[in-house]
Every structure is written in structure tokens, then in C-alpha cells.
Amino acid sequence: MKKMILFGLLAAAVVAGIAGYMMWNKPHQNMQKADADVKADATTLYSEYETDETAANAKYLGKIVEVSGTVRETTKDGTGSVKIMLDSGSEMGGIICELDPLSAHKRTDFQPGEQVRFKGKCDGVLMDVVLTRCVEVTN
């Protein structure tokens, strides 16, 4: 009887270990090929968060959002991270699109006033609405 219990516990530990290993090594989603769950322009996206953050989170949070808008500014930090701020029509904030470090990008320089489209994962709002793992949509 003890051997049966010990064998069952050992089997459960092996299954849990394999499942944990597979989840840890799960490949990242290819953002170039991913379909957007929701599409919005920068002004609408920011306005929805400014008006009702809870409703906007239900609609956008954790989803792949395709956003279009006008570049306000581009910043690059010391780690090579590129962030593009889209104009939201508000002086208080905008839409920050952080380029995906796991994707190859045709370009990383965007000029103020340029019209662009990005898709990325919505992480919600602090002062700005933040989209991470962004890639430029060119078609």
C-alpha cells in the first residue's frame, strides 16, 4: 500500500515538473503574425481610458490592440528600448507604444507628425496608455 502511494506521489511530481518546464519554455507570441483583438485610433483609446478606466480595461487590457495615430515623439533608452508616443489630443498624456524586443523591425525612427499604426499588448494606463511588444502595421 505504501509503495502505491509513493508511486502515485512520484508520478504526480513528474507530471507537475514536465508541465512547469513546458510552461516556462513556452515560445512568445509572434506579434508580426498576431491578429488584433481590437482596433482604435489613439484619440479614442486615450479618451476611453480617461472617461472610464474600468470599462476600458475590460475592453483593452491584456489584448492585442491595433492603434493608429500621429507620432508626438520617439525616445530610446540606454537598453535599446524604443518608445513612440502617439498624440491623444490631450496635453496630460498619450499612447506609448514600446517596440517589441523579440521582433525584427523595418525601422525604429519615427518623426513627429507622422501617421503610423502599431499593434501591441495593452498594459493599461498610468499617466499614459501603454502598449508593449508593439510592431508597426504597414499593410
BELLINPE-V621902 format. One record per run of one state. SS is the DSSP state (A for helix, B for strand, O for the rest). FROM is the first residue (numbers start at 1). TO is the last residue. If there is no record, write none. Layout:
ss/from/to
SS/FROM/TO
SS/FROM/TO
This chain:
ss/from/to
O/1/1
A/2/24
O/25/37
B/38/41
A/42/51
O/52/52
A/53/60
O/61/63
B/64/76
O/77/81
B/82/86
O/87/94
B/95/99
O/100/114
B/115/125
O/126/128
B/129/136
O/137/139
